[in-house]
Amino acid sequence: MEYVSALVPPVVMAALFIGVIVTMVKSQGGANKTKEDAVVDATLARAEQTRQAGQVSQDRPVS
């Protein structure tokens, strides 16, 4: 029975790992990809605006 208790943790971890990989693969592409791309594009646009606003405020002379 020691071999059963020795094999259970690796088998459980392997099953969970396979489940995670399957979930990741299923969530790629399709409608999810469009939503994820939109979120990334919005975040990049916001970061670019912040960066440009910071440059403009640094370029202005202080009165």
Backbone torsions as a table, in degrees:
resi	resn	phi	psi	omega
1	MET	NA	-15.6	178.3
2	GLU	-64.6	-34.1	-179.5
3	TYR	-66.0	-32.3	178.2
4	VAL	-66.8	-47.0	179.9
5	SER	-67.3	-25.4	177.3
6	ALA	-78.1	-29.0	-176.9
7	LEU	-90.7	-21.5	-175.5
8	VAL	-61.5	-51.0	-178.3
9	PRO	-58.2	-46.2	178.7
10	PRO	-64.3	-35.5	179.8
11	VAL	-67.8	-42.4	178.3
12	VAL	-63.8	-45.3	179.2
13	MET	-62.6	-40.1	178.6
14	ALA	-64.2	-41.5	179.4
15	ALA	-64.3	-43.0	178.4
16	LEU	-65.2	-40.3	178.7
17	PHE	-62.3	-44.4	178.6
18	ILE	-62.5	-40.4	177.4
19	GLY	-61.3	-41.5	178.4
20	VAL	-64.3	-44.8	-179.7
21	ILE	-63.2	-43.7	179.6
22	VAL	-62.4	-42.3	178.6
23	THR	-62.8	-42.2	178.9
24	MET	-63.0	-43.0	-178.3
25	VAL	-67.2	-40.3	-179.4
26	LYS	-67.4	-29.6	-176.5
27	SER	-84.2	-1.5	179.4
28	GLN	-87.4	140.5	174.2
29	GLY	82.2	-179.7	177.6
30	GLY	66.2	-146.7	-178.4
31	ALA	-64.7	-34.9	179.4
32	ASN	-62.7	-38.5	-179.4
33	LYS	-62.9	-40.8	179.3
34	THR	-63.6	-43.7	179.3
35	LYS	-65.1	-44.3	-179.5
36	GLU	-64.4	-41.5	178.5
37	ASP	-63.1	-38.6	179.0
38	ALA	-64.9	-40.3	178.9
39	VAL	-65.0	-43.5	179.7
40	VAL	-64.9	-43.6	178.7
41	ASP	-61.2	-42.1	179.3
42	ALA	-65.1	-40.7	179.3
43	THR	-65.6	-42.5	178.7
44	LEU	-65.1	-39.9	178.7
45	ALA	-64.1	-42.1	179.2
46	ARG	-64.4	-41.1	178.7
47	ALA	-65.5	-39.1	178.7
48	GLU	-65.2	-41.7	177.8
49	GLN	-62.3	-42.5	179.4
50	THR	-63.7	-42.0	-179.7
51	ARG	-64.8	-43.2	180.0
52	GLN	-67.5	-38.3	178.5
53	ALA	-65.1	-37.0	178.2
54	GLY	-66.7	-37.7	178.7
55	GLN	-68.3	-39.9	-179.3
56	VAL	-65.5	-42.7	-178.5
57	SER	-68.8	-28.8	177.8
58	GLN	-76.2	-29.5	-178.3
59	ASP	-77.2	-23.3	-177.7
60	ARG	-74.4	136.7	175.4
61	PRO	-73.9	145.0	179.2
62	VAL	-83.1	130.0	-177.5
63	SER	-88.4	NA	NA
